[in-house]
Amino acid sequence: MNCARAREALAFAATLYAFWLILSGIYTPFLLGAGLAAAIAVALLARRMEVLDREGHPIHLAFAVVTYWPWLLKEILKSGWQVTRIILDPRLPVSPTFVRFRPSQKTTVGLATHANSITLTPGTITVDAEHDAFLVHALTREAAAGVVDSEMDRRVSRLDGSA
Amino acid sequence: MSALLDAASWVLIVAGGLFSVIGAVGMLRMPDFYTRVHAASVTDVVGSFAILLGLVLQAGFTLTAFKLAVVALLIFFTSPAATHALVKAALGRGVAPLGGEAPSKP
């Protein structure tokens, strides 16, 4: 058992235990102990089943998202406001467009984060996500142009270390 | 302070409700399946996050606030996956999009 794998299992057990503590709310010695035992048992089982890896539990990104998530929230609010204005506009100015482009991330976690971020911002949806190409459906032509080689692409690449 | 928090939380909850209704209106107004999904994501993301944040302010620094944060995190990760699956399935089944077909692979 090497050191990195042990650290992953430990981090996973800690996350599970934190989750237990948040959901439980009853802090008697028995329940605290039972939660700890359950968290350790699940982490050991997950390691034995080899479902525990950097992708499944990307703890190394925990600090990087602290700066990325607030930025993403700002983008979500911005495009949410744009879509709201389109919905309330009597002329309903939509120009639905598909766009295919190449994302710059190299890791699966980075690609998934980029694809999810695109879908989370109203007005753009990732329809197909592969290593060499994303297919995005956008509500307007401008939104479609905005996802190709975007600031989001650069930020996610910096986040996962592809840049 | 608590009156200020109350006011902020009510503004957020009312705004969240408003965005949810706007998303619903958009779903009715939009011309085809794909554009309707875009309208739904306003309800999905902006509406639900504003309401949850308003509720967190009501809960204060308690366990309930952390549970609400876990709910927000769950929506944050599952909602885009569900939307993606919905649209991909529709495209795969041949629901015709307005404004031209998807470009084929280069």
HADDOCK unambig.tbl for C-alpha pairs under 7 A between the chains (distance, minus, plus):
assign (segid A and resid 22 and name CA) (segid B and resid 63 and name CA) 6.48 0.50 0.50
assign (segid A and resid 22 and name CA) (segid B and resid 66 and name CA) 6.70 0.50 0.50
assign (segid A and resid 22 and name CA) (segid B and resid 67 and name CA) 6.55 0.50 0.50
assign (segid A and resid 23 and name CA) (segid B and resid 67 and name CA) 6.75 0.50 0.50
assign (segid A and resid 25 and name CA) (segid B and resid 63 and name CA) 6.99 0.50 0.50
assign (segid A and resid 77 and name CA) (segid B and resid 46 and name CA) 6.84 0.50 0.50
assign (segid A and resid 80 and name CA) (segid B and resid 42 and name CA) 5.94 0.50 0.50
assign (segid A and resid 80 and name CA) (segid B and resid 46 and name CA) 6.61 0.50 0.50
assign (segid A and resid 84 and name CA) (segid B and resid 22 and name CA) 6.79 0.50 0.50
assign (segid A and resid 87 and name CA) (segid B and resid 26 and name CA) 5.15 0.50 0.50
assign (segid A and resid 95 and name CA) (segid B and resid 99 and name CA) 6.89 0.50 0.50
assign (segid A and resid 96 and name CA) (segid B and resid 35 and name CA) 6.94 0.50 0.50
assign (segid A and resid 96 and name CA) (segid B and resid 98 and name CA) 6.41 0.50 0.50
assign (segid A and resid 96 and name CA) (segid B and resid 99 and name CA) 5.65 0.50 0.50
assign (segid A and resid 97 and name CA) (segid B and resid 99 and name CA) 6.17 0.50 0.50
assign (segid A and resid 98 and name CA) (segid B and resid 102 and name CA) 5.57 0.50 0.50
assign (segid A and resid 98 and name CA) (segid B and resid 103 and name CA) 6.96 0.50 0.50
assign (segid A and resid 116 and name CA) (segid B and resid 80 and name CA) 5.54 0.50 0.50
assign (segid A and resid 116 and name CA) (segid B and resid 81 and name CA) 6.99 0.50 0.50
assign (segid A and resid 119 and name CA) (segid B and resid 80 and name CA) 5.32 0.50 0.50
assign (segid A and resid 120 and name CA) (segid B and resid 45 and name CA) 6.87 0.50 0.50
assign (segid A and resid 120 and name CA) (segid B and resid 80 and name CA) 5.61 0.50 0.50
assign (segid A and resid 122 and name CA) (segid B and resid 38 and name CA) 5.99 0.50 0.50
assign (segid A and resid 122 and name CA) (segid B and resid 41 and name CA) 5.55 0.50 0.50
assign (segid A and resid 122 and name CA) (segid B and resid 42 and name CA) 5.90 0.50 0.50
assign (segid A and resid 123 and name CA) (segid B and resid 38 and name CA) 5.23 0.50 0.50
assign (segid A and resid 124 and name CA) (segid B and resid 38 and name CA) 6.99 0.50 0.50
assign (segid A and resid 125 and name CA) (segid B and resid 84 and name CA) 6.70 0.50 0.50
assign (segid A and resid 126 and name CA) (segid B and resid 84 and name CA) 6.08 0.50 0.50
assign (segid A and resid 127 and name CA) (segid B and resid 84 and name CA) 5.67 0.50 0.50
assign (segid A and resid 127 and name CA) (segid B and resid 87 and name CA) 6.10 0.50 0.50
assign (segid A and resid 127 and name CA) (segid B and resid 88 and name CA) 5.18 0.50 0.50
assign (segid A and resid 128 and name CA) (segid B and resid 88 and name CA) 6.81 0.50 0.50
assign (segid A and resid 139 and name CA) (segid B and resid 35 and name CA) 6.05 0.50 0.50
assign (segid A and resid 139 and name CA) (segid B and resid 38 and name CA) 6.77 0.50 0.50
